Amino acid sequence: MNTDSLFLCLNAESGNIPETIQLLPAGDYVAGRDGRRWIKNNPELIAQKSNEYLPQHIIDENHSTDLRAPKGEESPAMGWFSAITAKEDGSIWAAVSWTARGKAALENQEYRYISPVFEVDPSGEIVKILRAGLTNTPNIDLPALNSTQTGQAGNPAKEIRMDKELCAALGLAENATENDAIAAVTALKTQVNSARN
């Protein structure tokens, strides 16, 4: 099973703990700051398969289910998400029930982001969402999420602002587009492969 994750913004502003969370952004694909990209052609099917996979999906802390639990270490739930749905814009959302520990972490602003873990097929298409983790390391830019928002964020497939540090590392201008970054990474891969041969 191939699993990948990305990070979406989760912000408990003024003590508002979100009752719904955005798991995947709008658009036909999902792009991460790290250069990876996943296809999202059928959000409704992703939501359906995710709901069929488990009735309740864990939200852990820093992906402890994947990183700590296999070593026999603790991986407590910070919350549980369910009732996964796809919106008209292609974004995927879920209802969330926080544990006391999860609520406290959000109220104390110990974590600001949600990071879904999803299964992808060999072509890079997202199959289903498996779980999520609270984290402080965002991989893509999305607006802050709180319980009063309706999820009408812009379509990241049309406009994705690249991270300034990533642009600098790739030797690109600060206003570089995602396509510029992909082209730069592709060129670097070609150079590395040429050097090996």
C-alpha positions in Angstrom: 0.0 0.0 0.0 1.4 3.4 -1.1 0.6 6.2 1.4 1.4 9.8 1.2 0.4 12.8 3.2 0.1 16.5 3.0 -0.6 19.3 5.4 -3.7 21.5 5.5 -4.2 24.5 7.7 -6.3 24.1 10.9 -6.7 27.1 13.1 -8.8 27.3 16.3 -9.3 31.1 16.4 -10.8 32.7 19.5 -11.4 29.3 21.0 -13.5 28.1 18.0 -12.7 24.4 17.7 -13.6 23.2 14.2 -16.4 20.7 13.8 -15.5 20.0 10.2 -12.1 19.7 8.6 -10.9 20.0 5.0 -9.0 16.9 4.1 -8.2 17.6 0.5 -8.3 20.9 -1.5 -10.4 21.8 -4.5 -9.1 21.0 -8.0 -8.1 18.0 -10.1 -4.9 17.4 -8.3 -3.1 18.1 -5.0 0.4 19.6 -5.0 2.8 19.7 -2.1 5.6 22.2 -1.3 8.0 19.3 -1.5 7.3 18.9 -5.3 5.1 15.9 -5.1 1.8 15.9 -6.9 -1.2 13.6 -6.8 -4.2 13.2 -9.1 -7.7 13.8 -7.7 -10.1 13.1 -10.7 -13.0 11.7 -8.7 -13.5 13.4 -5.3 -16.9 11.6 -4.8 -15.3 8.2 -5.3 -12.5 9.1 -2.9 -15.0 10.1 -0.3 -17.0 6.9 -0.8 -14.0 4.6 -0.6 -12.8 6.5 2.5 -16.1 6.0 4.3 -16.1 2.4 3.3 -12.6 1.9 4.6 -13.5 2.8 8.2 -16.5 4.5 9.9 -14.2 6.5 12.2 -10.7 7.7 11.1 -8.1 8.5 13.6 -6.5 12.0 14.0 -3.2 11.4 15.8 -0.3 13.5 16.7 2.5 14.0 14.2 1.6 10.8 12.4 2.3 8.6 15.4 0.0 5.8 14.0 2.5 5.4 11.1 5.7 6.3 12.9 5.4 5.2 16.6 2.7 2.5 16.7 4.7 0.0 14.5 7.5 0.2 17.2 5.1 -0.5 20.0 5.0 3.1 21.2 1.9 5.1 22.1 -0.3 6.6 19.4 -3.3 8.2 21.2 -6.2 9.7 19.3 -6.5 13.5 19.2 -9.8 13.1 17.4 -11.9 11.1 15.0 -13.3 12.1 11.6 -16.2 10.6 9.7 -19.0 11.4 7.2 -16.4 12.3 4.5 -18.0 14.3 1.7 -16.9 15.9 -1.6 -18.0 19.5 -2.3 -18.9 20.9 -5.7 -15.5 22.4 -6.1 -13.8 19.0 -5.5 -12.6 19.7 -2.0 -13.1 16.9 0.5 -14.4 17.5 4.0 -15.3 15.5 7.1 -17.1 15.9 10.4 -14.7 15.7 13.4 -15.1 14.7 17.0 -12.1 15.8 19.1 -10.9 14.0 22.2 -10.2 16.0 25.4 -6.5 15.9 24.6 -7.1 17.1 21.0 -9.4 20.0 22.1 -6.8 21.1 24.7 -4.0 21.0 22.0 -6.1 23.2 19.7 -7.3 25.6 22.4 -3.7 26.1 23.5 -2.6 26.5 19.9 -0.1 23.7 20.2 -1.0 22.6 16.6 -2.3 24.6 13.7 -2.5 22.1 10.8 -4.1 18.9 9.8 -2.1 16.4 7.7 -4.2 13.7 5.9 -2.6 10.3 5.0 -4.0 8.8 1.8 -3.5 5.8 -0.4 -2.5 6.3 -4.0 -2.5 3.9 -6.9 0.6 3.3 -9.1 -0.5 6.2 -11.4 -0.4 8.6 -8.5 -4.2 8.9 -8.3 -5.6 9.3 -4.7 -7.7 6.2 -3.9 -8.9 6.9 -0.3 -8.1 8.9 2.8 -6.8 6.6 5.6 -6.2 8.9 8.6 -4.8 12.3 9.6 -2.4 13.9 12.1 -2.1 17.2 13.9 1.2 18.8 12.9 2.9 22.2 12.7 4.6 21.5 9.4 2.4 22.6 6.4 3.1 21.3 3.0 0.7 23.4 1.0 -0.9 26.8 1.4 -4.5 26.9 2.3 -6.6 29.5 4.3 -7.0 29.0 8.0 -9.9 26.7 8.9 -12.3 27.3 11.8 -15.8 26.4 12.6 -17.3 29.4 11.0 -15.8 28.9 7.5 -17.8 27.3 4.7 -14.9 25.9 2.6 -15.1 28.3 -0.3 -11.4 28.6 -0.7 -9.8 29.3 -4.0 -8.9 26.5 -6.4 -5.3 25.5 -5.8 -5.2 23.8 -9.2 -5.5 27.3 -10.7 -3.1 29.2 -8.5 -0.6 27.8 -6.0 1.8 30.2 -4.3 5.2 28.7 -4.0 7.1 28.9 -0.7 9.9 31.6 -0.8 12.5 29.3 0.7 11.7 26.5 -1.8 12.0 29.0 -4.7 15.3 30.2 -3.3 16.6 26.6 -3.0 15.6 26.0 -6.6 17.2 29.2 -7.8 13.8 30.7 -8.8 12.3 34.1 -8.3 10.0 34.6 -5.3 7.0 34.9 -7.6 7.7 31.6 -9.4 4.7 29.4 -10.2 4.2 25.7 -9.4 5.0 24.9 -13.1 8.3 26.8 -12.7 9.2 24.7 -9.6 8.2 21.4 -11.4 10.4 22.3 -14.3 13.3 23.2 -12.0 13.0 19.9 -10.1 12.7 17.9 -13.4 15.9 19.7 -14.7 17.7 18.8 -11.4 16.6 15.1 -11.7 18.0 15.0 -15.3 21.3 16.4 -14.1 21.6 13.9 -11.3 20.7 11.0 -13.7 23.3 12.2 -16.2 26.0 12.5 -13.6 25.3 8.9 -12.5 25.7 7.5 -16.1 
